[in-house]
């Protein structure tokens, strides 16, 4: 991923660096992740950033920094007030429901939010896509980005093959619509190799869940 020069620009100011603390089993651990604002107080991320069943990680606190960069600081930052994984993830963690919401006190209008793809909108192999996030291959707190072409879609997942690394989980994958507006089509979750990079597909059901979170006031 290449470093974003000005993370204050849209859509990069909507992309958040998450510092997630775990305090299960008497130990304390902090890991980094990525999220993105979908509303004034709602950030979407990957569910395994909050509850990772394999690593026995369960978030005890999350700190959100929108549009963060080492040189410029953050457009907005603050602690999460609440967080929730997809209801199916808590019972049976499946790749197609690896998403969660993080709520904060209302951020300033300087950040804005990202829009979702339209209901029923289909994606096609070879379509141009973009991703942003906070990889551990860049300086701490630096946002990275990449562009490429969609490899495939199926069973609630996107095979995107965009370059990622640890810390990008939860990052938005977007297309650009006919008006030039970014539209989030996926949430990056997994990169077992450069040839196996996957994301949750924003299906109509996932879109409805995200909007339910966005409209909630926990």
Residue, then its C-alpha position, 0 to 999 in steps of 0.5 A: x500500500x502507498x501512504x496517503x499524502x493528505x488523510x484530511x481529504x475525502x474519502x480518506x478522512x472518513x477512514x479510521x485508525x482503531x486502537x483496540x485493547x483486550x484485557x481477557x484472561x488477566x492479560x492486556x494487549x493492544x492491536x490496530x485495526x481499521x474502520x470507517x464512518x458510515x454516520x455521525x457516530x457509527x464506525x464500521x469495522x471487521x468483527x474479528x477486531x472486536x471478538x477474535x475467537x481463534x486468538x481469544x481476543x475480546x475488546x475491552x476498549x476502542x479508541x478511534x482516530x479519523x483521517x489520522x496521519x503521523x504529520x497532520x494528526x487526526x481530523x477527529x479522535x475519541x473513545x468508543x462508547x459501545x461496540x457490537x459484532x454482527x449477531x451471527x458472528x457471536x454465535x458462529x463466526x462465518x466469513x460473510x458476517x465478519x463485521x461490527x459497529x463501533x459507536x462514538x460520541x458524535x464527531x464533528x461534521x469535518x469528517x463526514x461519512x462513506x456511502x454504501x453501494x445501492x441496494x441490488x447493485x451488482x459488481x463485476x469481475x475486473x471492475x476498478x476498486x479501491x481500499x484504504x486502511x492502516x497497515x503495519x508496513x507504514x509508520x504507526x498511524x499512517x494511512x495507506x491506500x491501493x487500487x486494482x481490479x475485482x477478481x471475483x464475488x461469491x457467497x457473500x465475499x469479495x476476492x479483491x487481491x489488493x495489497x494489504x497487511x496487518x492493521x487493514x482489517x475493517x478497511x473499506x473497499x469502494x467503487x466510484x459511481x457515475x457521479x464520482x462518489x465513492x460507494x463502499x462495496x466491501x469490508x476487508x477481513x482476510x489476507x492469508x497470502x497476496x493471492x488470497x485477499x478477501x472482504x465481506x460483500x455489502x449485500x442487501x442484508x449486510x447493507x440493512x444491518x449497517x444501516x440499522x447500526x447507523x440509525x441506532x443510539x446505544 
